[in-house]
Amino acid sequence: MVRQALIVISAIALLFVHATFVGAAEPKLPPIKQLPPPGIEIPAAERENLSAKLKQLRSAIDGVAKGKDARAKALLPDVEVYFRAVSDALEFGEFFKPAEFKTAATLLEAGLQRAAQLAAGEAPWTEATGLVVRGYVSRIDGSVQPYGLVVPASYTPRTAGRYRLDIWFHGRGDTLTELAFLNDRGNKVGQFAPADTIVLHPYGRFCNGYKFAGEVDALEALDAVRAAYRVDDERTSVRGFSMGGAATWHMAVHYADRWCAANPGAGFVDTRQYLGLDTSGEPAAPWYVQKLWGLYDCPPLVSNLLQCPLVAYSGELDKQKAAADLMAAAFKNIDVEMTHIIGPKTEHKYEPQAAAEVERRMASLAQIGRRRVPDRVFLETRTLKYPRMNWIEVEGLAEHWAPAHVEAMIVASNSIAITPDGVTDLRIRFGPGECPLPHGIDQPLNLILPGAFDRGQFIKVHAPASDRSFDVRLHRSGQTWTLGARRENGLRKRHNLQGPIDDAFMDAFLFVEPSGTAAHPAVQTWVEAERSRAIKKWRQLFRGHARVKRDTDVTDDDIAKYHLVLWGDAASNELIKRVLPQLPVQWTAERVAVGSQAFDAAGHVVAMIHPNPLNSTRYVVLNSGFTFRDGDNSSNARMTPKLPDWAVIDLSQPPDEYTPGKIVAADFFDEAWRVKKAISR
């Protein structure tokens, strides 16, 4: 027992300080991998040629932008994607093989052609079939992001009817920058291209498993396609293989009510088991990191898939089949047999006959379409980031990152039975024409919920409106449910304002640099290094360019539009000085205090997220970009949040590829954004 205790203590110490107790086995830390990897040298002649064409394309884009043709301006992202793919590759040394110099030149020619067409008032690619590359402007950082389409030959803008849409998530490629992605999308159809089906290939901002900004990219690209093409929302599915299979599992369990079907192939579905962390010899992750695995782990959320038909695929010999087997076991726990097509004697790829069988089933499911208003709804969640399923929405949790569940069912002809667990606030909402319940005189409606001592509670509610819509809110006080929304009395965690720190980077954000000098030299040095690192890593891993302003230049409009990521302390950053008195931490020139814990301000920094006191509809973040680091680049399953809502960082341990320093205190705020009285575990 003593020996086991020493090993555990050693592992924990190694995780934070990377030191080794004498006689203890050295832990297996994850390998460091640069993403993307270093590129090859760019010959002077190639650089000169590409730079000249980039200048030409920039001039053509600016010419259209200065013109009066509103449609041409709106279509400029379809040109900008070519410019940015080559410009970034050239600026940041992201050519990985000589053939890509020719690829870059070809992409610039395509961009020049489109720019000339826009200048002439034309945009033929918007009506083209086959392989089409397009772009949109992301709300997150204002960057132009690409996506690819396979448009069926039968499609024309004037043909009646709407088209099935398959979203295909690509696999991992450490060198799949915009340059390589656009080349692929202009030359490769992909694994599946069903007849009379538009296939959307979102970029996902590179190589993050369609998590964080990658998830937002998929949804923004979908919105762009829905706006430009006649897409049938009732026949939209999610599909992918390898990393794309992991993305499909993720998008299916968290947005199950949006798809007519899901088709994950290979991939991973969790962090702990996929990485074998219990047996790998790797140090145990901090408790809050393990809690945060609940953001993306799929097996605990399997009942969400009762809303989304699923056809899984694995090669018989593929090691990643273990992920589908794990989900199959989770399905069995809810008495469902998972449909799992196996490619015989096949490793990590699709076997042709199995692929045909998968497509046969997906075509059948697409023909039937999505069930928009099921009689019975299941929702599992750990966070208000993912609060909705069909006509049920969770608006309050007893505690974030603890299991929460809602089962709701239309019973008899005039009642809805709801069984919530771990939930404090609910909304029942049917859109116009969707409510199946009766309305009119002598048709009282009931909500049936658990009550004190399990006797049950019946709440009479109003009938559906004349347009057959229905919208009711409920909140719980003790064991009793009350009709109506909770009376707001201060801040509460809510959808998209629930943390952790990484959540700020899934919507529009602004980095705010300090104009002054920090109260202590160690803090000043750390802030400068971490701020520069955050800007660099945002571009490398999420393929955007962070908006950056000095504190003295931030406007009221910025405060209204953006999550503010503030760097520095109250001495160096005017905005930190403004908001700090209204945040649940104390940070003076002498000490850093959170709750009952206090630290010397000369060698400690606060990193945290909280609703902005200057605009409670947006976040304020102190001293952090996204929280996973290069030590997590070896696997997408490692790319999970590494800090909760707040942390105190001891600067005596320098930042490295695993941590921003020594984390001496960290926790989540409670559901009212207050410091918890007791440290969570």
C-alpha positions in Angstrom: 0.0 0.0 0.0 2.8 2.4 0.9 4.5 1.7 -2.5 1.3 2.3 -4.4 0.8 5.6 -2.5 4.3 6.7 -3.4 3.7 6.0 -7.1 0.5 8.0 -7.1 2.1 10.9 -5.3 5.0 10.8 -7.8 2.7 10.7 -10.8 0.7 13.8 -9.6 3.9 15.7 -8.9 5.3 14.8 -12.3 2.2 16.0 -14.0 2.7 19.5 -12.7 6.5 19.9 -12.1 7.9 17.2 -14.4 10.3 16.1 -11.6 10.9 12.5 -10.5 11.0 11.0 -7.0 14.1 8.9 -6.4 13.2 5.2 -7.0 9.9 5.9 -8.7 9.2 4.9 -12.4 9.3 7.9 -14.7 5.8 8.4 -16.1 5.0 8.3 -19.8 4.1 11.8 -20.8 2.4 12.3 -24.2 4.8 13.1 -27.0 5.3 16.6 -28.3 4.1 17.1 -31.8 4.1 20.4 -33.7 0.9 21.0 -35.7 1.3 21.7 -38.5 4.8 20.3 -38.8 7.7 22.5 -40.0 7.5 23.1 -43.8 10.2 22.8 -46.4 12.4 25.6 -47.7 10.7 27.8 -50.3 13.0 28.5 -53.3 13.4 32.2 -54.0 12.0 31.9 -57.5 8.8 30.2 -56.2 8.4 32.8 -53.5 8.8 35.6 -56.0 6.3 34.0 -58.4 3.6 33.3 -55.8 4.1 36.7 -54.2 3.5 38.4 -57.5 0.3 36.5 -58.2 -0.9 37.1 -54.6 -0.4 40.8 -55.1 -2.4 40.6 -58.4 -5.2 38.6 -56.7 -5.3 41.0 -53.7 -5.7 44.0 -56.1 -8.5 42.2 -58.0 -10.3 41.4 -54.7 -10.0 44.9 -53.5 -11.4 46.2 -56.8 -14.6 44.1 -56.4 -14.8 45.2 -52.7 -14.8 48.9 -53.7 -17.4 48.4 -56.4 -21.2 48.8 -56.1 -22.3 45.3 -56.9 -23.7 44.0 -53.6 -23.9 40.4 -54.8 -20.3 40.4 -56.0 -19.2 41.7 -52.6 -21.2 39.0 -50.8 -19.5 36.3 -52.9 -15.9 37.6 -52.2 -15.3 34.8 -49.6 -15.4 32.4 -52.5 -12.4 34.2 -53.9 -10.7 35.1 -50.6 -10.3 31.4 -49.7 -7.8 31.0 -52.5 -5.8 34.1 -51.5 -5.6 33.1 -47.9 -4.6 29.5 -48.5 -1.5 30.6 -50.4 -0.8 33.7 -48.4 -0.7 31.8 -45.1 1.4 29.0 -46.6 3.9 31.5 -47.9 4.0 33.7 -44.8 4.2 30.8 -42.3 6.3 28.3 -44.2 3.5 25.7 -44.6 4.6 24.0 -47.8 5.4 20.4 -47.1 6.4 19.0 -50.5 7.6 20.6 -53.8 4.4 19.7 -55.6 2.5 22.2 -53.5 4.2 25.1 -55.2 2.3 24.2 -58.3 -0.8 23.6 -56.3 -0.5 27.1 -54.9 -0.1 28.6 -58.4 -3.2 26.7 -59.6 -5.3 27.9 -56.7 -4.2 31.5 -57.4 -5.2 31.2 -61.0 -8.6 29.9 -59.9 -9.0 32.9 -57.5 -8.0 35.3 -60.3 -10.6 33.8 -62.6 -13.3 34.1 -60.0 -12.4 37.7 -59.2 -12.5 38.6 -62.9 -15.9 36.9 -63.2 -17.2 38.9 -60.2 -15.9 42.1 -61.7 -18.0 41.3 -64.8 -21.1 40.7 -62.7 -20.9 36.9 -63.1 -20.5 34.0 -60.6 -20.8 30.7 -62.6 -19.5 28.5 -59.8 -22.6 29.3 -57.7 -24.6 27.2 -60.3 -21.9 24.7 -61.0 -22.3 20.9 -60.4 -19.6 18.5 -59.4 -16.7 19.7 -57.2 -17.1 23.2 -56.0 -15.0 25.2 -53.5 -16.6 28.0 -51.5 -16.0 30.1 -48.4 -17.7 32.1 -45.7 -16.7 34.7 -43.1 -16.6 33.1 -39.6 -18.2 35.1 -36.7 -15.5 33.7 -34.4 -12.5 35.8 -35.6 -13.7 37.3 -38.9 -11.5 34.9 -40.9 -12.6 33.5 -44.3 -13.0 29.7 -44.0 -13.3 27.3 -46.9 -15.6 24.4 -47.5 -16.1 21.9 -50.4 -19.2 20.7 -52.1 -20.1 17.8 -54.3 -23.2 19.1 -56.2 -25.1 16.5 -58.1 -25.6 16.8 -61.8 -29.3 17.0 -61.4 -29.1 20.2 -59.4 -30.0 23.6 -60.8 -31.1 26.7 -59.0 -34.4 26.6 -60.8 -35.3 22.9 -60.3 -38.2 22.4 -57.9 -37.7 20.5 -54.7 -35.0 20.3 -52.1 -32.0 18.0 -52.0 -30.7 15.5 -49.5 -27.5 16.8 -47.8 -24.7 14.6 -46.4 -22.1 16.3 -44.2 -18.8 14.5 -44.5 -16.1 15.1 -41.8 -12.6 14.4 -43.1 -9.9 12.4 -41.3 -6.9 13.7 -39.6 -4.1 15.1 -41.7 -1.3 16.9 -39.9 -0.4 18.8 -43.1 -4.0 19.4 -44.2 -3.7 23.2 -44.3 -6.1 25.3 -46.4 -3.7 24.7 -49.4 -4.1 20.9 -49.2 -7.8 21.0 -48.3 -8.7 23.2 -51.3 -6.6 21.0 -53.6 -8.4 17.9 -52.3 -11.9 19.5 -52.6 -11.2 20.6 -56.2 -10.0 17.1 -57.3 -11.5 14.4 -55.1 -15.1 13.4 -54.8 -14.7 11.6 -51.5 -15.8 8.3 -49.9 -19.5 8.8 -50.7 -21.3 10.9 -53.4 -24.9 9.6 -53.5 -27.1 10.4 -56.5 -29.3 13.6 -56.1 -27.4 14.5 -52.9 -25.3 17.5 -52.0 -22.3 16.5 -50.0 -20.7 19.2 -47.8 -17.1 18.8 -46.8 -16.4 21.3 -44.0 -12.8 22.1 -43.3 -13.3 22.2 -39.5 -10.4 24.5 -39.0 -7.8 21.9 -39.7 -7.1 19.0 -37.3 -9.0 19.4 -34.1 -11.6 16.6 -34.5 -14.3 19.2 -35.2 -14.2 20.3 -31.6 -14.3 23.9 -30.3 -14.0 26.2 -33.3 -14.0 23.2 -35.6 -17.5 22.3 -34.4 -18.6 25.9 -35.0 -17.0 25.7 -38.5 -19.2 22.7 -39.4 -22.3 24.5 -38.3 -21.4 27.8 -40.0 -20.5 26.0 -43.2 -23.9 24.2 -43.0 -25.7 27.6 -42.6 -23.8 28.9 -45.6 -24.9 26.0 -47.8 -28.5 26.2 -46.6 -28.5 29.9 -47.6 -27.1 29.2 -51.1 -28.6 25.8 -52.1 -32.0 24.2 -51.8 -31.2 21.8 -48.9 -33.7 19.6 -47.3 -33.3 20.1 -43.5 -35.4 16.9 -43.0 -32.9 14.9 -45.0 -29.5 16.1 -43.6 -27.1 13.6 -42.2 -23.6 13.5 -40.6 -21.0 11.1 -41.8 -17.2 10.6 -41.5 -14.3 8.2 -41.1 -11.4 8.1 -38.7 -11.1 11.6 -37.1 -14.2 12.3 -39.1 -15.9 9.3 -37.5 -15.1 10.7 -34.1 -16.6 14.0 -35.3 -19.7 12.2 -36.4 -20.2 10.6 -33.0 -19.7 14.0 -31.4 -22.1 15.9 -33.7 -24.6 13.1 -33.5 -24.9 12.8 -29.7 -24.8 16.6 -29.1 -27.1 17.6 -32.0 -29.1 14.4 -32.4 -32.4 16.2 -33.2 -30.9 18.0 -36.3 -30.1 14.9 -38.4 -32.1 12.3 -40.3 -29.2 9.9 -39.7 -25.6 9.5 -38.6 -22.9 7.3 -40.0 -19.7 7.2 -38.0 -16.8 5.1 -39.2 -13.9 4.3 -36.9 -12.7 7.3 -34.8 -12.9 7.6 -31.0 -15.7 8.3 -28.6 -14.0 9.1 -25.4 -10.7 10.1 -23.9 -9.9 7.7 -21.1 -10.5 4.4 -22.8 -9.3 5.4 -26.2 -6.0 6.5 -24.9 -5.7 3.6 -22.4 -5.0 6.1 -19.6 -5.7 3.7 -16.8 -2.9 1.3 -17.9 -0.6 3.6 -19.9 1.6 4.6 -17.0 0.8 8.2 -17.8 0.2 10.5 -14.8 -3.5 10.9 -13.8 -5.1 14.0 -15.2 -6.3 16.6 -12.6 -9.8 16.0 -11.4 -11.2 19.0 -13.3 -9.7 17.8 -16.6 -11.4 14.4 -16.0 -14.7 16.3 -15.3 -14.3 18.2 -18.5 -14.0 15.0 -20.6 -17.7 15.0 -20.1 -17.9 17.8 -22.7 -17.1 15.4 -25.6 -17.3 11.8 -24.2 -20.1 10.1 -26.1 -20.9 6.8 -24.2 -22.7 8.6 -21.3 -24.8 10.5 -23.8 -26.0 7.4 -25.8 -29.7 7.9 -25.1 -29.5 11.1 -27.1 -29.1 8.8 -30.1 -32.6 7.5 -29.6 -33.5 10.7 -31.6 -31.1 10.0 -34.4 -30.9 6.8 -36.5 -27.4 5.5 -36.6 -25.4 3.2 -38.9 -21.9 2.6 -37.6 -19.0 1.1 -39.7 -15.8 -0.5 -38.7 -13.1 -2.6 -40.4 -12.9 -6.0 -38.8 -9.2 -5.6 -38.2 -9.2 -1.9 -37.4 -8.0 -1.0 -33.9 -10.4 1.9 -33.9 -13.3 -0.6 -34.0 -13.0 -0.6 -30.2 -14.7 2.8 -30.2 -17.8 1.5 -32.0 -17.7 -1.6 -29.7 -17.8 0.8 -26.7 -20.8 2.6 -28.1 -22.5 -0.8 -28.9 -22.1 -1.7 -25.2 -23.6 1.7 -24.2 -26.5 1.1 -26.5 -27.1 -2.3 -24.9 -27.3 -0.5 -21.5 -30.5 1.2 -22.9 -31.8 -2.0 -24.5 -30.9 -1.1 -28.1 -28.9 -3.1 -30.6 -26.5 -0.8 -32.4 -26.4 -1.2 -36.2 -22.8 -1.9 -36.9 -21.6 -2.8 -40.4 -18.3 -4.7 -40.4 -15.9 -4.7 -43.3 -14.5 -8.3 -43.3 -10.7 -8.7 -43.0 -10.3 -4.9 -43.4 -8.1 -2.6 -41.4 -8.5 1.2 -41.3 -10.6 1.9 -44.4 -14.0 1.2 -46.0 -14.5 -2.3 -47.5 -16.4 -1.9 -50.8 -19.3 -4.3 -50.1 -19.7 -2.9 -46.6 -19.7 0.6 -48.0 -22.5 -0.3 -50.4 -24.5 -1.7 -47.5 -23.9 1.4 -45.4 -25.1 3.6 -48.3 -28.2 1.5 -48.9 -29.2 2.0 -45.3 -28.4 5.7 -45.3 -30.4 6.2 -48.5 -33.4 4.5 -46.9 -33.1 6.7 -43.8 -32.8 9.9 -45.9 -35.9 8.9 -47.9 -37.9 8.7 -44.6 -36.3 11.9 -43.3 -36.0 13.3 -39.8 -38.7 13.0 -37.2 -39.2 16.6 -36.1 -41.7 16.1 -33.3 -41.3 12.7 -31.6 -43.8 11.7 -28.9 -40.9 10.8 -26.6 -37.7 12.7 -26.0 -34.5 11.8 -24.2 -31.8 14.3 -23.3 -28.5 13.6 -21.5 -26.1 16.4 -20.9 -23.3 17.5 -18.6 -23.5 21.2 -19.5 -25.8 23.9 -20.8 -23.5 24.1 -23.8 -25.7 21.3 -25.2 -29.1 21.9 -23.6 -31.7 21.0 -26.2 -33.4 18.0 -27.8 -36.4 18.4 -30.0 -39.1 20.2 -27.9 -37.3 20.0 -24.6 -34.6 22.5 -23.4 -32.7 22.5 -20.2 -32.2 26.1 -18.9 -30.7 25.3 -15.5 -28.6 22.5 -14.0 -28.2 21.6 -10.3 -24.4 21.3 -11.0 -22.4 21.6 -14.2 -20.4 18.5 -15.2 -22.6 16.2 -13.2 -24.9 13.9 -15.1 -28.3 15.5 -16.0 -31.1 13.7 -17.7 -34.6 14.5 -19.0 -37.2 12.1 -20.4 -40.4 13.7 -21.7 -43.4 12.0 -23.2 -46.8 13.0 -24.6 -49.2 10.8 -22.7 -53.0 10.3 -23.2 -54.4 13.2 -25.3 -53.7 16.2 -23.1 -50.7 15.6 -20.9 -46.9 15.7 -21.1 -45.0 13.6 -18.5 -41.5 14.8 -17.7 -38.9 13.1 -15.6 -35.9 15.3 -15.0 -32.8 14.5 -13.0 -30.1 17.0 -12.1 -32.1 19.8 -13.8 -33.5 22.9 -12.1 -35.1 24.8 -15.1 -36.9 23.5 -18.1 -38.5 24.8 -21.3 -41.1 23.0 -23.4 -41.3 24.5 -26.8 -43.1 23.5 -30.0 -42.8 25.7 -33.1 -45.7 26.9 -35.2 -47.8 23.9 -36.4 -45.8 21.4 -34.3 -47.7 21.0 -31.1 -49.8 17.8 -31.2 -51.8 18.6 -28.1 -55.4 19.7 -28.3 -56.5 23.3 -27.8 -59.7 25.2 -27.2 -62.3 25.3 -24.5 -62.7 22.3 -22.2 -59.3 21.0 -23.2 -57.1 21.6 -20.2 -53.5 20.5 -20.5 -51.3 18.9 -17.8 -47.6 18.7 -17.1 -46.8 15.7 -15.0 -43.6 15.9 -13.0 -42.0 14.2 -10.0 -43.2 15.8 -6.7 -42.4 15.6 -3.1 -42.1 12.0 -1.8 -42.6 10.7 -5.4 -46.3 11.4 -5.3 -46.1 13.2 -8.6 -47.1 16.8 -9.4 -49.7 17.9 -11.9 -49.4 21.4 -13.3 -52.3 22.8 -15.5 -51.0 24.9 -18.4 -52.5 27.0 -21.1 -53.5 25.4 -24.4 -51.4 25.7 -27.6 -51.7 29.0 -29.5 -53.8 29.4 -32.6 -50.8 28.7 -34.8 -50.3 25.4 -32.9 -47.2 26.6 -31.2 -46.6 26.0 -27.5 -44.0 27.5 -25.1 -43.9 26.9 -21.4 -41.1 27.4 -18.8 -40.8 25.7 -15.4 -38.4 26.0 -12.5 -37.8 23.9 -9.5 -37.6 25.1 -5.9 -36.7 22.2 -3.6 -38.8 19.3 -4.7 -41.6 21.4 -6.2 -41.9 22.6 -9.8 -43.4 26.0 -10.5 -44.8 27.3 -13.8 -42.9 30.2 -15.3 -39.2 31.2 -15.6 -37.2 31.6 -12.5 -37.1 35.2 -11.4 -33.6 36.4 -12.1 -31.7 37.5 -9.0 -28.2 37.9 -10.2 -26.1 35.9 -12.6 -26.8 32.3 -13.5 -25.0 29.9 -15.9 -27.0 29.6 -19.1 -26.5 28.3 -22.6 -23.3 29.7 -24.2 -22.5 31.5 -20.9 -21.6 28.5 -18.8 -17.8 28.1 -19.2 -15.2 26.6 -19.1 -12.5 29.0 -20.4 -12.3 27.3 -23.8 -16.0 28.2 -24.4 -15.0 31.8 -25.1 -13.3 30.7 -28.3 -16.4 29.3 -29.9 -17.9 32.7 -30.6 -16.7 36.2 -31.5 -13.7 37.1 -29.3 -11.2 39.9 -29.0 -7.7 39.7 -27.5 -7.1 42.9 -25.4 -3.4 43.7 -24.9 -2.2 45.8 -21.9 -0.9 49.3 -22.6 0.8 49.5 -19.2 3.3 47.4 -17.2 2.3 44.7 -14.7 2.9 45.3 -11.0 5.5 42.6 -10.9 8.3 41.6 -13.4 7.4 37.9 -13.3 3.8 38.6 -14.2 4.9 41.0 -17.0 7.2 38.4 -18.5 4.6 35.6 -18.3 1.8 37.7 -19.7 3.9 38.7 -22.7 5.0 35.2 -23.5 1.5 33.6 -23.0 -0.3 36.3 -25.0 2.1 35.8 -27.9 1.8 32.1 -27.7 -2.1 32.2 -27.7 -2.1 34.4 -30.8 0.3 32.1 -32.6 -1.4 28.8 -31.6 -4.8 30.2 -32.6 -3.6 30.5 -36.1 -1.7 27.2 -36.2 -4.4 25.0 -34.7 -7.6 26.8 -35.5 -6.5 28.5 -38.7 -7.7 32.0 -38.0 -6.2 35.4 -37.1 -7.2 36.5 -33.7 -8.6 40.1 -33.4 -6.2 42.1 -31.2 -6.5 45.6 -29.7 -4.9 47.5 -26.9 -6.9 48.1 -23.8 -7.1 51.9 -24.5 -8.5 51.3 -28.0 -11.4 49.0 -27.0 -14.8 50.7 -27.8 -18.3 50.3 -26.5 -19.1 48.5 -29.8 -16.3 46.0 -29.0 -17.7 45.4 -25.5 -21.1 44.8 -27.1 -20.0 42.3 -29.8 -17.1 40.3 -28.4 -16.0 38.1 -25.6 -13.0 40.1 -24.2 -9.8 38.2 -23.5 -7.9 40.5 -21.2 -4.2 40.0 -20.7 -2.2 41.4 -17.8 -3.3 42.7 -14.3 -5.0 45.7 -12.9 -1.8 47.7 -13.1 -1.2 47.0 -16.8 -4.6 46.6 -18.4 -7.3 49.3 -18.0 -10.1 46.9 -18.7 -9.0 44.4 -16.0 -8.9 47.4 -13.6 -12.5 48.2 -14.6 -14.0 44.8 -14.3 -11.9 43.3 -11.4 -14.0 44.8 -8.6 -17.1 43.0 -10.0 -15.4 39.6 -10.4 -15.5 36.9 -7.7 -11.7 37.1 -7.2 -9.4 39.5 -5.4 -6.2 40.5 -7.2 -4.2 43.4 -5.8 -0.5 44.3 -6.0 0.0 42.2 -2.8 -2.1 39.1 -3.2 -4.3 36.9 -5.3 -7.3 35.5 -3.5 -10.1 33.2 -4.6 -12.5 32.2 -1.8 -10.4 31.2 1.2 -7.2 30.6 -0.8 -4.6 33.4 -1.1 -1.3 33.7 -2.9 1.5 36.2 -3.3 0.8 38.4 -6.3 4.5 38.8 -7.1 4.6 35.2 -8.5 1.0 34.3 -9.3 -1.5 35.0 -12.1 -5.3 34.4 -12.4 -6.7 32.7 -15.5 -10.5 32.7 -15.5 -13.8 33.1 -17.4 -16.9 35.0 -16.2 -19.8 36.9 -17.7 -18.4 40.4 -18.5 -19.5 42.9 -15.9 -19.6 45.5 -18.7 -21.9 43.3 -20.8 -23.4 40.2 -19.1 -24.3 38.6 -22.5 -20.6 38.2 -23.2 -17.7 36.6 -21.5 -14.6 38.2 -20.0 -11.5 36.0 -19.9 -8.4 36.8 -18.0 -5.0 35.6 -19.2 -5.8 32.5 -21.3 -6.3 31.3 -24.8 -7.7 27.9 -25.4 -6.2 25.6 -22.8 -4.8 22.5 -24.4 -1.2 22.7 -25.4 1.3 21.0 -27.8 1.6 18.1 -25.4 -1.9 17.2 -26.5 -1.3 17.4 -30.3 -0.5 13.7 -30.6 -4.2 12.7 -30.5 -7.4 14.5 -31.0 -8.8 12.6 -28.0 -6.3 14.7 -25.9 -7.7 18.0 -27.2 -10.0 18.7 -24.3 -10.2 21.6 -21.9 -7.3 21.6 -19.5 -8.6 24.3 -17.1 -12.0 24.8 -15.6 -13.7 28.2 -14.9 -10.7 29.6 -12.9 -7.2 28.8 -12.0 -4.3 30.4 -10.1 -0.9 29.8 -11.8 2.3 29.8 -9.8 5.0 31.4 -12.1 7.9 29.7 -10.3 7.3 26.9 -12.7 7.8 28.2 -16.3 5.2 27.4 -18.9 5.9 24.3 -21.0 4.1 22.1 -23.6 1.8 20.7 -20.9 0.8 23.6 -18.6 1.0 27.4 -18.4 2.8 27.0 -15.1 2.1 25.3 -11.8 -1.6 25.2 -11.2 -1.9 25.7 -7.4 -5.7 26.2 -7.3 -8.5 25.6 -9.8 -12.2 25.0 -9.8 -15.5 25.7 -11.5 -17.7 28.5 -10.3 -21.1 27.5 -9.0 -24.3 27.8 -11.1 -24.6 31.5 -10.0 -21.0 32.2 -11.0 -19.8 32.4 -7.4 -16.7 30.8 -5.9 -17.7 27.4 -4.4 -17.5 27.2 -0.7 -15.8 23.8 -0.9 -13.3 22.7 -3.5 -14.9 20.4 -6.0 -13.6 16.9 -6.8 
